[in-house]
Amino acid sequence: AETAKGEPHMEHIIEVRNLTKKYGDFTANRNINFAIRRGEIHAIIGENGAGKTTLMNMLYGIIQPTSGEILFNGQPVKLSSPKDAIAHGIGMVHQHFKLAPSLTIYENVLLGSEIHKRIKLGGRDIDSPIIDKQREIEAVQAVVDRFGFNLTVTDKVQDISVGCRQRVEITKMLYRNADVLILDEPTAVLVPQEIEELIRRLNELRDMGKTIVIITHKLEEVKLCADRITVIRRGEIIGTLDNDEHATPQVLANMMVGRPVLLTAQRSSKPRGEKVLLSVRGLSAKNSAGKYVLKDVSFDIHEGEILGVAGVDGNGQSELMFQLTGLMNAEKGQVLLDGEDIFGLWPDDLRQRGVGVIPEDRYRQGVCLPVRVSHNLIAGYHGRKPFANGFRMDYQAVKDNYQKLVEEYDIRLSDADPLVGALSGGNAQKVIVARELSQQPKLLYASQPTRGVDVGATEFIHHRLIRSRDEGKAILLISSELSEVVGLSDRVVVMYEGEITGEFNSADVTFEELGLYMSGAKRQKQEGGSSHGQEKAAAQQ
């Protein structure tokens, strides 16, 4: 990062030298040295808890380094707050957006930087306390149009898609003339179509001269847009590579994890059981607006079988999970678990009957952020043995369970039994997976089980799901990752607009064929409440 005389390299817009961040005895970043070139897309990749976000938070002034220095445009800078970073042209888009849903797009972009009406006073133009809404709308719309973001700035944030919300966050930074954009896990909450759109826009911003830093662990997406890639592992830089034919996903994964990693999901070869463990018939439900979001959904899952649900997000997968886990009222239907009708039961009643749940939104439905890891690892099961005996908690059993699962599931902690809110998103997901699988449920509902999880943890979770399946458990797997659904499942059903439009044997279907059913272009004929695909899949089994 320096010339032969030790001067800063002016090609670099940001340099960090021996940057270290400690929290007590825990070192989140140790002697970090790397540089970001002007006008490049630079990816920072690593496992969950590797120190990626800590490093970027230092570059954005959210936290202060314990030692080391940051250079911007060749000059040492002290970034005491995000305001300092923004003043130097650095903007950051966080994984969990910082938007006010009830406000419009333009109000969110200008929050704290409102445009006021000008009035004449004593022969001078001065700002009045009154906000000039028309000028605000025009100013923000001009930025949106300049960068081709396809937003109507008078729309309320609560009424737009997740992908559009991310564009609003980027617009906030561009309005403030950010030259460097830091994006923390930018695709973690996006569907495949939105990911493609984001990558296209990032390349366009780079071509306009912006410098973009992406924090991620999604290697295929890194390969599509990054110019250079820096790998960080356990708080230390492992190396920086040009994005060429040598930087393959397998090479990057091995650098991230420190060992060879299996990148593709592999289904079990063990035959499924004969017994139908879960039978769903005619499940239908309406949303709050009175529109049907589930329409006569029917399927079976056998013992020792994974049934995958494929579909573009928003086609009833979330509502199906809410229905089956007791979080949403149904219009009609029947759900039989091992012959017992469990239709409409509350989540606690389902757990009592051996149902485990990995929800799609880990923070809203999976963990309690201000509660310690040890207690989250028993949440939902805390009233039963060995964690409770009557009205008394057995805290030794809680501690033993915590120590066992943290080690077994490699949950990375910065402190002894911290709050779950202090964990990275991937480690919070491991807490949920560890809790549910350790209870040995006979039926597991798993929705987006590896969303926001690094390649090493994804491999581990896949292995655990397959092991549960081979032990005779029935698993309903919902995922936006088509390779995950097809790779793990014995059979796949496709949902489109709240209906099951097709059912396939996973070993015999292509992504292209599934895509036609996911888009509604094709549909299998329904016969007597059972699709032709069900009969075909059963024959193939």
C-alpha positions in Angstrom: 0.0 0.0 0.0 3.0 2.3 0.0 5.6 3.5 -2.5 9.3 2.6 -2.0 9.8 5.8 0.0 7.0 4.9 2.4 4.6 7.4 0.9 0.9 6.6 0.6 -0.1 5.1 -2.8 -2.5 7.6 -4.3 -4.2 5.0 -6.4 -5.8 3.8 -3.1 -8.8 5.7 -1.8 -8.7 3.9 1.6 -5.8 2.2 3.4 -5.7 0.6 6.8 -2.4 -0.1 8.7 -2.1 -2.5 11.6 -5.8 -1.9 12.5 -6.7 -3.8 15.7 -10.0 -3.9 17.7 -10.2 -5.6 21.1 -13.1 -6.1 23.4 -11.5 -7.0 26.7 -9.6 -10.2 26.1 -11.3 -10.9 22.7 -9.6 -9.6 19.6 -12.1 -9.0 16.8 -9.5 -7.6 14.3 -5.8 -8.2 14.6 -3.2 -6.1 12.7 -5.3 -5.6 9.6 -3.4 -4.3 6.6 -5.1 -3.8 3.2 -6.0 -1.1 0.7 -9.0 -0.3 -1.6 -8.3 1.1 -5.0 -10.3 4.0 -6.3 -13.1 3.0 -8.6 -13.2 -0.7 -7.9 -15.6 -3.2 -6.4 -13.7 -4.8 -3.5 -15.2 -7.8 -1.7 -14.4 -8.6 1.9 -15.3 -12.2 2.5 -15.2 -14.5 5.5 -17.1 -16.7 7.8 -19.8 -15.5 10.2 -18.0 -13.8 13.1 -14.7 -13.5 11.2 -14.6 -9.8 11.9 -15.8 -8.4 8.6 -18.5 -6.1 10.0 -16.2 -4.9 12.8 -13.6 -3.8 10.2 -16.2 -1.9 8.1 -17.7 -0.3 11.2 -14.3 1.1 12.0 -14.1 2.5 8.4 -17.5 4.1 8.9 -16.8 5.6 12.4 -19.3 3.5 14.3 -16.6 2.0 16.5 -13.1 3.2 17.2 -9.9 1.0 16.7 -7.9 0.0 19.6 -4.7 0.7 17.6 -3.6 1.3 14.0 -4.6 3.9 11.5 -7.0 4.6 8.6 -5.9 6.7 5.5 -8.4 8.3 3.2 -7.0 9.7 -0.1 -3.5 9.2 1.3 -4.1 11.2 4.5 -4.5 9.8 8.0 -8.1 10.4 9.3 -9.9 10.0 12.6 -13.4 8.8 12.1 -15.1 9.5 15.5 -18.7 8.9 14.1 -20.6 8.1 10.9 -20.9 11.9 10.4 -17.1 12.1 10.1 -17.1 9.2 7.6 -19.9 10.9 5.5 -17.9 14.1 5.5 -15.0 12.2 3.9 -17.3 10.7 1.3 -17.8 7.3 2.9 -21.3 5.8 3.1 -22.5 2.5 4.5 -25.7 0.4 3.8 -26.3 -1.9 6.8 -27.6 -5.5 6.4 -30.7 -4.5 8.4 -31.9 -1.3 6.9 -32.2 2.0 8.9 -35.4 3.2 7.4 -38.6 4.6 8.8 -41.4 2.6 7.2 -44.2 5.1 7.7 -42.2 7.9 5.9 -41.9 8.3 2.2 -38.8 7.5 0.2 -37.8 11.2 -0.1 -38.4 11.8 3.6 -36.1 8.9 4.5 -33.4 10.1 2.2 -33.5 13.6 3.6 -34.0 12.7 7.3 -31.7 15.0 9.2 -30.9 17.1 6.1 -34.3 18.5 5.3 -34.7 21.3 2.7 -36.4 24.4 4.1 -38.4 27.1 2.3 -36.5 30.3 1.8 -37.9 33.6 2.9 -36.8 37.2 2.6 -35.9 38.9 5.8 -34.2 42.3 5.9 -33.2 42.0 2.3 -31.6 38.5 2.8 -32.8 35.0 1.9 -32.8 32.7 4.9 -34.1 29.3 5.7 -37.5 29.2 7.4 -38.7 26.4 9.7 -41.1 25.2 7.0 -40.0 22.2 5.0 -40.1 22.7 1.2 -41.7 19.4 0.2 -41.7 20.1 -3.5 -38.0 20.9 -3.6 -37.3 17.8 -1.5 -39.2 15.6 -3.9 -37.4 17.1 -6.9 -34.0 16.8 -5.4 -34.3 13.2 -4.4 -36.0 12.2 -7.6 -33.1 13.8 -9.5 -30.7 11.5 -7.7 -32.9 8.4 -8.3 -33.2 9.2 -12.0 -29.5 9.9 -12.4 -28.5 6.5 -11.1 -31.5 4.7 -12.8 -32.9 3.4 -9.5 -36.5 3.2 -10.8 -38.2 4.6 -7.6 -41.2 6.9 -7.1 -39.9 9.0 -4.2 -43.4 9.8 -2.9 -44.1 6.2 -2.1 -44.0 5.1 1.5 -41.2 2.7 2.4 -43.6 0.3 4.0 -45.3 -0.2 0.6 -42.2 -1.1 -1.4 -40.2 -4.3 -1.8 -37.1 -5.2 0.1 -35.0 -4.7 -3.1 -36.4 -1.2 -3.4 -35.7 -0.4 0.2 -32.0 -1.3 -0.4 -32.0 1.2 -3.3 -33.4 3.8 -0.9 -30.5 3.2 1.4 -28.0 3.5 -1.4 -29.8 6.7 -2.6 -29.3 8.2 0.9 -25.6 7.8 0.6 -25.4 9.0 -3.0 -27.5 12.1 -2.1 -24.7 12.9 0.4 -22.1 12.6 -2.4 -20.5 9.4 -1.1 -17.6 8.3 -3.2 -17.1 5.0 -1.3 -20.2 2.8 -0.6 -19.8 0.0 2.0 -22.6 -2.6 1.7 -22.9 -5.1 4.6 -24.3 -8.5 3.4 -26.2 -6.7 0.6 -27.9 -9.8 -0.7 -28.8 -11.5 2.6 -32.5 -10.3 2.4 -33.0 -10.3 -1.4 -34.6 -12.8 -3.7 -32.7 -14.1 -6.7 -34.2 -11.6 -9.1 -33.3 -8.7 -6.8 -29.8 -10.0 -6.4 -29.3 -9.9 -10.2 -30.6 -6.3 -10.3 -28.3 -5.2 -7.4 -25.2 -6.7 -9.1 -26.1 -4.9 -12.3 -26.5 -1.6 -10.5 -23.3 -2.0 -8.5 -21.4 -2.5 -11.8 -23.0 0.6 -13.2 -22.0 2.6 -10.1 -18.5 1.4 -10.4 -18.4 2.4 -14.1 -19.6 5.9 -12.9 -16.5 6.2 -10.8 -17.8 5.1 -7.4 -15.8 2.8 -5.1 -17.8 -0.1 -3.6 -16.9 -2.4 -0.8 -19.1 -5.5 -0.3 -19.0 -7.5 2.9 -20.4 -11.0 2.1 -19.8 -14.7 2.1 -21.8 -15.5 -1.1 -19.0 -16.6 -3.4 -20.9 -16.9 -6.6 -22.1 -13.3 -6.3 -18.6 -12.1 -5.5 -17.3 -13.7 -8.7 -20.0 -11.8 -10.7 -19.0 -8.3 -9.6 -15.8 -7.9 -7.6 -12.5 -6.7 -9.0 -10.5 -7.9 -6.0 -11.3 -10.1 -3.1 -9.9 -9.9 0.5 -10.4 -13.0 2.7 -10.6 -12.5 6.5 -10.6 -15.4 9.0 -10.8 -15.2 12.7 -10.0 -11.5 12.7 -6.9 -11.7 10.4 -6.3 -11.0 6.7 -5.6 -14.3 4.9 -4.9 -12.7 1.5 -6.2 -10.4 -1.3 -6.7 -11.9 -4.8 -7.6 -10.5 -8.2 -11.0 -11.9 -9.3 -9.6 -14.1 -12.1 -9.7 -17.8 -13.1 -7.4 -18.6 -10.1 -9.9 -17.2 -7.5 -12.4 -20.0 -7.9 -15.3 -20.4 -5.4 -13.6 -23.5 -4.0 -10.3 -21.7 -3.5 -12.0 -18.8 -1.8 -14.1 -21.1 0.4 -11.0 -23.0 1.5 -9.3 -19.7 2.4 -12.4 -18.6 4.4 -12.8 -21.7 6.4 -9.2 -23.0 6.5 -10.1 -26.5 5.2 -11.7 -28.0 2.1 -15.4 -27.2 2.0 -18.2 -29.0 0.1 -20.0 -26.2 -1.8 -23.0 -28.1 -3.2 -25.7 -29.8 -1.2 -25.9 -33.6 -1.6 -29.1 -35.5 -0.9 -29.1 -38.8 0.9 -29.1 -42.1 -1.0 -30.9 -43.8 1.8 -34.5 -44.8 0.8 -37.3 -42.9 2.6 -39.7 -44.7 5.0 -43.0 -46.1 3.9 -45.1 -44.4 6.6 -46.6 -40.9 5.9 -45.7 -38.8 8.9 -47.3 -35.5 7.8 -50.4 -35.2 5.6 -51.7 -31.8 4.5 -55.0 -31.6 2.7 -56.9 -28.6 1.2 -55.1 -25.9 3.2 -56.4 -22.5 2.3 -56.0 -19.1 3.9 -56.6 -15.4 3.4 -54.5 -12.4 4.3 -55.6 -9.3 6.2 -57.0 -7.8 2.9 -59.2 -10.8 2.4 -57.2 -12.2 -0.5 -56.4 -15.9 -0.8 -52.7 -16.5 -0.2 -53.0 -20.3 0.1 -55.3 -22.2 -2.2 -56.1 -25.8 -1.6 -52.5 -26.9 -0.8 -52.0 -30.6 -0.3 -48.9 -32.8 0.1 -47.5 -35.7 2.2 -44.1 -36.2 3.8 -42.9 -39.7 4.7 -40.6 -40.7 7.6 -37.0 -40.2 6.5 -37.8 -37.8 3.7 -37.1 -34.1 2.9 -39.8 -32.4 0.9 -38.6 -29.2 -0.7 -40.7 -26.1 -1.6 -39.5 -24.1 -4.5 -40.8 -20.8 -5.7 -40.1 -17.1 -6.0 -40.6 -15.4 -2.7 -44.0 -14.0 -2.1 -46.0 -16.9 -3.6 -47.3 -18.4 -0.4 -44.3 -20.0 1.1 -44.2 -17.7 4.1 -48.0 -18.1 4.7 -47.6 -21.9 4.4 -45.0 -21.9 7.2 -47.1 -19.5 9.3 -50.1 -21.8 8.9 -48.3 -25.0 9.8 -46.6 -23.4 12.8 -49.7 -21.9 14.3 -48.9 -18.2 13.6 -51.8 -17.6 11.1 -55.4 -18.5 11.0 -56.6 -20.9 8.2 -59.8 -20.8 6.3 -60.0 -24.6 5.9 -57.8 -27.7 5.6 -56.5 -30.7 7.5 -53.0 -31.3 8.9 -52.4 -34.8 10.3 -49.1 -35.6 12.1 -48.7 -39.3 12.6 -52.5 -39.6 12.3 -53.3 -36.9 14.8 -55.1 -33.7 13.6 -52.8 -30.8 14.6 -54.6 -28.2 12.4 -54.7 -24.8 14.0 -52.7 -25.8 17.1 -50.5 -23.2 18.9 -46.7 -23.4 18.6 -46.3 -24.7 22.1 -48.8 -27.5 21.5 -46.9 -28.4 18.3 -43.6 -28.6 20.2 -45.2 -30.9 22.7 -46.1 -33.2 19.8 -42.5 -33.3 18.4 -42.5 -30.5 15.9 -39.4 -28.3 15.5 -39.3 -25.0 13.7 -36.5 -23.1 12.0 -38.3 -19.8 11.0 -37.5 -17.7 8.0 -36.9 -14.5 10.0 -34.5 -15.4 12.7 -34.8 -12.0 14.5 -38.6 -11.7 14.5 -39.5 -15.4 15.1 -36.4 -17.3 16.0 -34.4 -15.6 18.8 -34.9 -13.0 21.5 -32.1 -10.5 21.0 -31.8 -9.1 24.6 -31.6 -12.6 26.1 -28.4 -14.6 26.6 -27.4 -17.4 24.2 -27.8 -20.1 26.9 -31.5 -19.1 27.4 -32.2 -18.8 23.6 -30.8 -22.4 23.3 -33.7 -23.6 25.4 -36.4 -21.1 24.3 -39.7 -23.0 23.7 -38.4 -26.0 25.6 -37.6 -24.2 28.9 -40.7 -25.6 30.7 -39.8 -29.2 30.3 -37.1 -31.6 31.6 -34.1 -31.4 31.9 -34.3 -27.6 32.0 -37.2 -27.4 34.4 -38.6 -29.5 37.2 -42.1 -28.3 38.1 -41.8 -24.6 38.7 -38.0 -24.6 39.2 -35.4 -24.1 36.6 -32.3 -26.4 36.6 -29.6 -23.8 35.8 -26.9 -26.4 35.7 -28.8 -28.3 33.0 -29.2 -25.0 31.1 -25.4 -24.4 31.4 -24.5 -27.9 30.3 -26.8 -27.6 27.3 -25.2 -24.3 26.4 -21.7 -25.6 26.6 -22.5 -28.7 24.6 -24.3 -27.0 21.7 -21.9 -24.0 21.4 -19.1 -26.6 20.9 -21.0 -29.0 18.7 -22.4 -26.3 16.4 -19.3 -24.1 16.4 -21.2 -21.0 17.6 -18.6 -18.2 17.6 -18.9 -16.0 20.8 -17.0 -12.9 21.8 -17.7 -13.3 25.5 -19.0 -16.0 27.9 -22.7 -16.4 27.2 -23.4 -13.0 25.5 -26.7 -11.6 24.5 -27.9 -13.1 21.1 -28.1 -9.5 19.8 -24.2 -9.3 20.1 -23.8 -12.2 17.6 -23.4 -12.1 13.9 -26.4 -13.0 11.9 -25.0 -16.4 10.9 -24.1 -17.3 14.5 -27.6 -16.3 15.6 -28.9 -18.7 12.9 -26.7 -21.5 14.4 -28.3 -20.9 17.8 -31.8 -21.6 16.3 -30.6 -24.7 14.3 -28.8 -26.1 17.4 -31.8 -25.6 19.6 -34.3 -27.2 17.2 -32.2 -30.2 16.1 -30.9 -31.0 19.5 -34.5 -31.7 20.6 -34.8 -34.5 18.1 -38.2 -33.5 16.6 -39.9 -36.1 14.5 -41.1 -33.4 12.1 -39.0 -30.3 11.3 -40.2 -27.2 9.4 -37.1 -25.5 8.1 -37.6 -22.1 6.3 -34.5 -20.5 4.8 -32.2 -22.5 7.2 -29.0 -21.1 5.7 -30.0 -17.6 4.8 -27.1 -15.2 5.8 -24.9 -18.2 6.8 -21.3 -18.7 5.5 -20.2 -21.6 3.3 -18.7 -23.6 6.2 -21.8 -23.2 8.4 -24.0 -24.0 5.4 -22.2 -27.2 4.8 -22.6 -28.1 8.5 -26.4 -27.3 8.5 -26.9 -29.3 5.4 -25.1 -32.3 7.0 -27.3 -32.0 10.1 -30.5 -31.9 8.0 -29.5 -35.0 6.1 -28.5 -36.8 9.3 -31.9 -36.0 10.8 -33.6 -37.2 7.6 -31.6 -40.5 7.7 -32.6 -41.0 11.4 -36.3 -41.1 10.2 -37.3 -37.5 10.7 -39.7 -35.8 8.2 -38.5 -32.4 7.0 -40.3 -29.6 5.1 -37.6 -27.4 3.6 -38.5 -24.0 2.2 -35.6 -22.1 0.6 -35.1 -19.3 -2.0 -31.8 -21.1 -2.9 -33.0 -23.4 -5.7 -29.7 -25.4 -5.5 -30.4 -26.0 -1.8 -33.9 -27.2 -2.4 -33.0 -29.6 -5.2 -29.7 -30.7 -3.7 -31.2 -31.7 -0.3 -34.7 -32.8 -1.0 -36.1 -36.2 -2.1 -39.1 -34.5 -3.8 -39.8 -30.9 -4.7 -43.1 -29.1 -4.9 -43.4 -25.7 -6.7 -45.6 -22.9 -5.3 -47.0 -20.1 -7.5 -49.6 -17.6 -6.3 -50.5 -19.7 -3.3 -50.9 -23.0 -5.2 -48.8 -26.1 -5.7 -48.3 -26.1 -9.5 -46.1 -29.1 -9.8 -44.3 -31.9 -7.9 -41.1 -33.6 -9.0 -38.5 -36.2 -8.0 -35.5 -34.1 -7.2 -33.0 -36.3 -9.0 -34.9 -36.1 -12.3 -35.8 -32.4 -12.6 -33.8 -29.5 -14.0 -33.6 -25.9 -12.8 -35.0 -24.8 -16.1 -38.1 -27.0 -15.7 -38.7 -25.8 -12.2 -38.3 -22.2 -13.4 -41.2 -22.6 -15.8 -43.5 -23.8 -12.9 -42.1 -21.1 -10.6 -43.1 -18.4 -13.1 -46.5 -19.9 -13.7 -45.7 -20.7 -17.4 -46.4 -24.4 -16.8 -48.7 -26.3 -14.4 -49.4 -29.9 -13.8 -52.9 -31.2 -14.1 -54.7 -31.7 -10.8 -56.5 -35.0 -10.3 -58.7 -35.7 -7.3 -56.8 -33.4 -5.0 -53.5 -34.9 -6.0 -51.3 -33.6 -8.7 -50.1 -35.8 -11.6 -46.6 -34.9 -10.4 -47.4 -36.6 -7.1 -48.3 -39.8 -8.9 -45.2 -39.5 -11.1 -42.9 -38.9 -8.2 -44.4 -41.8 -6.3 -43.8 -44.1 -9.2 -40.2 -42.9 -9.6 -39.6 -43.6 -5.9 
